């Protein structure tokens, strides 16, 4: 969609009066000329008068002449061919004199009609200025845009916002509603004009032109998209122009009678395209929501499984903890028993050691006596001593076996 279809503010053209057209048509049909030669003569005279009223187009050879023509022309739009524009000399040295010329002509244009002409002309060429700054046409168009900004900056509407006009990213930002409010506050006194030279209709035209200039500037600066341009135009101008409670019939009548069909087509196509994009976004969001719900269901199932596993693990952990406590108690009891057993064993060992020492000491005495008897030639006596000693030792061994549970 090209920039040449950007809507224009303050349109004075519109559908002709149907009543007048009907009246004229009826008169022509009912009053046929009696003399065809006389009718032809009248028609030729009318064509001659119309031709004589047509002003010849001025020859423009410089930016200064183009500016002067734009300010002095009563036409709403600037008509100038691209080829003629390319022939104009664009120099860095000329910007100062051209800016001074704009400032000198600004008082003659209180409604900002000329900067609107310049910006609308630049936008209508459909050239992305920031992407073609080296081309002859782009250089000339950029110069016209710069001079339009100079003209806007000399208006009370934008006088304190020149930096924001040049740099759309500069803070504080300039909202379109503020432009509308500032334009509505401008009166003849602020313009330094007599009240008769700035009437209510001029005030309305200034509001529309100021908003249109601001929107066109942001468009050629590639700061706004077409969506933003249409939204800002509607919010600041169109909605204020729409009749309240027009009803079906009147609304259809006004839309059907509009001569700006190309503008209606642009706006309608834009809104339909946005609706289509929004529907696609809704569909995508619904798909994403469905996928999210599926993920939620899956995660809930996984969470339930994990919770069951956790509960089972906690039960096993509780059982293990109970086993640990029980084993710790048993270990402590066993340790206590071992202490007691150790004490008893120590006592039993001392008792047994004492008994064995006594037994062995007594048997050593018997064996010593038996050996003495044997040496002195008394084998009978020695044999008796040996029998008594063996019997005692045998009994001791039997007692030891009984004490150890029969294991030797």
Secondary structure, DSSP 8 states (H G I E B T S, - for coil): --GGG---SS-------HHHHHHHHHHHHH---S-HHHHHHHHHHHHHHHHHHS-------SHHHHHHHHHH---SS----HHHHHHS---STHHHHHHHHHHHHHTT-TT-HHHHHHHHHHHHTT--GGG-TTSHHHHHHHHHHHHHHHHHHTSTTTTT-HHHHH-TT-SS---HHHHHHHHHH--HHHHT--GGGS-HHHHHHHHHHHHHHHHHHHHHTT-S-HHHHHHHHIIIIIHHHS-TT-HHHHHHHHHHH-S-HHHHHHHHHHHHHHHHHHHHHHHHHHHHHHHHHHHHHHHHHHHHHHHHHHHHHHHHHHHHHHHHHHHHHHHHHHHHHHHHHHHHHHHHHHHHHHHHHHHHHHHHHHHHHHHHHHHTT-HHHHHHHHHHHHHHHHHHHHHHHHHTTT--
